[in-house]
Amino acid sequence: MINIILGLSIAVNVLLTAIVLLFLTKLKKVEERYNSFISKFDGKDNIEDILKKYIEMVKNVNEDNKIIQANELAIERRLNTCVQNIGMVRYNAFDDVGSELSFAIALLDNENNGFVINSIYGRSSSNIYAKTIENGTSKYTLSDEEIKAVNKAKEYKKI
């Protein structure tokens, strides 16, 4: 009976020794990783101070991102009101004038607001007309060429 107890005691000691060695090996690996991590810093600050600095930096970046996002939204709103869509049609206003020297050009923003300019060239005179465009239409009567220019500007937006 004593031999059995002695045998069990030796087996338990061997098992416990193996477990302790395993834990020491794991602890050594953790210590090496910790030392490797710490060696990347200047050694003047402790880890808590370093983490506080990085947390403060992340907060600053988040605040900067909020400012950047607000600026981006403001720019996007303003961009929608800038001329972005252009359509132009050249044509001969009169039979005795060639080379399509007359033209209509539409300049529209993203909401299809803007204006159309029609320049009619003749041998003895030239006239220029401007008409406002709101939501893709005008309260003034548009010529066929002006309508084509506005439609081209609307199509330009789809590209």
N, C-alpha and C positions, 0 to 999 in steps of 0.2 A: 504494500500500500504506500509505503514511504517512497518507493521507487517510482510509482505512478505520479505521486504528488511532485516529487523532484523532477520528473520528466516533463510534467505539465508546467511547472515553474520555469524550467529552462526554455520550453517552447514559447511561453508567454514573454519571457525576457528577450528572446531572439526576435519575436514579432514586434515587441515594443521598441527594441533597438532599430529594427528596420523602419518602423514608422517614424522614429525620431530622425534617422538619417534622411528619409524621404522629405520630411519637413525642413530639415537643415538645407537640403539641396534646393528646395523651392524657395526658402528664405534667401539663400545666396543669389538666386536668379532675380528675385524681387529687389534685393539690395543693389545688384549690378544695374538693373534698369533704372532704379532711383538715382544712383550715382551718375549714370549716363545722362539722365534728364537734368539733374542739377548742374552738371558740368557745362551745360549750354548757356547758363546765366553767369553774370559777372561775379557772383559769390558775395557781393556786398549786402544784398537783400535776402531775406528769408522767403520761403515759398508763399507765405501768406501775403507779404507785401507785393510780391510779383503778381500774384493772382488779382489783388486789388487794383494794381495798375492796369492789367489787361481788362478787367471788368469795366473800369472807367473808360478805357479806350473804346470798348464795344459800345458803351452808352453814348459816347461822343459820335461814333460812326452812325448809330441809330438816329441820333438827332440830326446829323448831317443828311442822312438819307431822307428824313421827313422834309427837310428844307428843299432838297433836290427834287423830290416828288411834287411838292407844291409848286416849285418853279416850272417843272415839266408840264403840269396841268395848265398853268397860266400861259405858257408858250403855246401849248396845243390849242387853247381857246383863241389866242390871238392869231395863230396860224390859220384857223378856219375862216377868218375874215380877210386874209390876204389873197391877192390874186394868185390863183393856182391853175386855173383852167382857161386855155386860150384856144380860140377858133378863128381862122381867117379864111376868107373867100376872095379871090381875085376875079374880076369880070370886066367885060367891055360894057360901059354904060351907054355908049352911043355906037351906031353902026359905022360911022366914019372915023372912029378911033380904035386902033388895034392894040395889041400887046398887053391886054388886060391891065390897064393902068389904074382902074378904079378898084377899090377894095372895101370890104367890111370886116372888122375885127371885133370879136367879143372877148372881154376880159372879165372872168367870173371867179368868185371865191368858192369855197367848198359848199356853201348853201345856195349856189347859183344866183348870187347877188353880184351886181357889178354894172357894167355898161357895154354898149356896142357903139363903135365909131364907124361911120360910113363916109368914105372919101370918093366923091364922084368927079372923075376927071373928064373934061371936054377940051376941044381944041381952043376954045375962046375963054373958058372959065373952069374953075374948080370949086367945088363946094364940099364942106365937111359938116357932118351931122353927128351928134352924140345923143344917145337915148339910154336912160337907166333901165336896168334889168333887176327885177325883184322876184325871187323864187323861180327863176327861169323864164319869166314872162315880162312884158313891158306894158305900161299903160298907154304907150304910144303905138301907132301902127308901124309894124316892122315890114321892110321890103323883103322880097324872097331871099336876097343875098344876106341880109341881116339875120333872118331866121336860120339860114344855113350856118352862118358863123356861130350863132348861139348854140345850135345843135351840135356843131363840131366841138365847141367848148365843153358842153355837157358830156359828150363822148370821151373827150380827153381825160376827164376825171376817172373814167372807168378803166383806163389803161394802167 
